[in-house]
Amino acid sequence: MAQNWYEAPEVAPQPSLPEGYLATDGAPEGSIKAVLWLLSIRLAAGTGIQANRANNAESRLAIRPNNTNITTDNIPTDNITIDRGCSTNPDSVSATQYTSAFFSRQTFKIFCNSNAPNPPIQSLFVGTFDDCIDACAFYSAYTAGNFPDISNSANFTCSGVSFIPDWTNRTTAQGLNAPGNCYLKPGPQNSTALTQGAGVHAAIIQE
């Protein structure tokens, strides 16, 4: 009786991922995926790559024209959820508070159309302004628990965030090669150090 042999088809070798990146299902959505994404890119941030990209992105934001027409007529209703209403009603939202429901339950103060000072220690993509603030609370809680000897270092404590709602749109972010729409900032942070910036919103730990 003749024996049949099965010959497996050849499989083309898959290209390796760039150094500092991990395979994912795509852009994270929501605070849980944002936390996982934050962990996956910590190695890149450790080498300074991610921080440099974040600085470059902030530089691009800083030179945006201040006369950009932003009206409630051309802002999607979803933005009310994405940025807590900063784009549609900044006067009512600024100076309100948000307490993270996770980790150490820190309370942050919201400032619409403002940019938190200091170079970012991390950047990531999140779904909403709330997710960005939660990521800041998580970052400090994570580093304090896992790096007790250096947790008091400025780069291991998040004291504020800058959030760019426009870059929540995947197409917009890809077109600008943006490294994230959420930028975690170290301390010190206070309201007098904030700078005005249309299209970016800040949250800092309650003074």
N, C-alpha and C positions, 0 to 999 in steps of 0.2 A: 504494500500500500504506500503510495507516494505521500511524502510529508510536505504539507504546505507551510511556507515560511512567510511571516509578516514583516515587511521592512518599513520601519517608521519613517515618515517623511522628514526631510531636513527642515530644521527650524532656524530661521535667520537670527543671528545674534542681536539682542536688543541693546540699544545705546544706553550707556550708563547715565544716571542723573547727574546734573552739575553738583559739584562739591558744596556742601552746606544745605542741600535741599533733600526732602523726603517725599516719597510718593504719597499722594493723597487722592481723595475722590473728587477734588476740585476745591473751589473757594469755600471756606467755612461759613456756616450760617448759624446765627444765634450764639449765645454766650458759651454754651458747652463746647461747640466746635472751636470757638475763639480761644478758649483755654487750651484745648489740645493743639491748636495751631501755634499758640505762643510757646508751648513746650518744644514743638518740633523745630522752631527756628532759633532757639536759644544758642545753638552752636555757632550759627552764622553771626549772631550778635556778639558773641564772645570774641570773635576775631576782628570785630569792628566793621565788617562788611555791611551788616544790616543798619548799623547806626549811621554809617556814611550815606547809604541810600536814603535813609530817613531825613538826614540833614539836607541832602540835595532836593528832596521833595519839598521840604519846608522853604527852601530858597526859591523854588519855582512858584510856590504859593505867595511868597512875600512880594514878588514882582508883578503879580496880577494887577491889572488896572483897578483902581478904587471906584471908578465910575461905572462898574458893571451894573446893569439894570436888574435888580432883584425885586420882583413884585409878587404879591400873593396870587396874581392871575396866572403866572407861569410856573408856580411851584405845585407839584403833585400833592394830592391829599396824603399820600404815604409819608411825605416828609414830616408831617406832624408826629408820626410814630417814630420815624428814623432819628430825628434830632430834638425830640421833646417839644416841638413847636417853635424852636429858635428861628427858623427861616420865615415863619408866617407871623409870629407875634413876639419878637425878641424882647420888647419892653416888659411884657408880662412874665416871661420865662426867666429872664436874667435875675440873679440873686435868689432864685428858688433853690431848694435843697434836694438832694437825692441820696438816699442811704442804700448802700449795696445790700442785697439780701443774702450775700454769700460771705464766707470767711469771717473777717473781723467786723463786718457790718459797719464799715467806715462811712461817714457822712461827707458828701462833697457839695460845694456851692457851684451853681451853674452861671456861666457868663457867656451870653450869646455874642457872636461877631467879635470874639476875642481869642487871642492866641496865648497859651501858657508859655512862660519863659523857659530857658535852659534847653540845651541840645537833648533830643530824645534818647532814652535808653533802650527803646524798643519800638517797633512799628508792626502793625498787624491789620488784617481785614476783619471787620465785625459787621453785624447786621444793623445795629442801632447805637445811638449815643450811650444808652444805658449799658449795652454790652461793653463798650469801651471803658466806662467807669468801673464796671465789674472786673474787667481784666486788670485794671490798675490795682484794685483791692486785692485781687488774687496774687499779682506779682509780688507785692510786699509780704503777703502772708506766706507765699511759697518760699521766697528767699530767706526769710527769717527762720523758717522751720528747717530748711535744708542746708543753709550756710550760716550757722549761728556765729561763727567767728568774724564774719565780714558783713553781717546783715545790716550794720549801721552805716555802711558805706553809702554815699549818695547814689551810686549806680545800682544799688540793690534795694532801694526803697522808692516806690512810685508815690509822688505827692500830688500829681495832677495829670490831666490829659488835654490834648488838642484833637478835635474830631472834625473831619472834613466830609460832610454828608454827600457832596457831589461825587466823591470817589467811592461811594457805596455801589454805584452803578458799575458793573463789571466792564462794559464797553468803554466808558470814560476812563476808568483806572488803567485799563490795558493800553489805551491810546496815549496816555501820559507816562506809561511805565512806572506807575506809582507803586511804592513798596507797601502801601497800606493806607487805610483811611482813619486809623486810630494811632496816636503817638503818645506813648507813655513818657511822662516827664519826671525827673528827679526834683528834690527840693533844693533850696527853699522856694516856696510858692506863697504869694500873697496877691491880693487884688490890685494893689498899686503897681505891681510889676507886669501886669497883663498889657499886651499891645492890641490895638484894634486891628481887625482883619475881616473883611467881608468874606463869607463862605467858610469860616472856621469858627468853631465854638469850643470853649474851654470849660473845664471843671477842675476845681482844686479842693484839697482836703479842707474841711471847715475850720476856719481860724478860731 
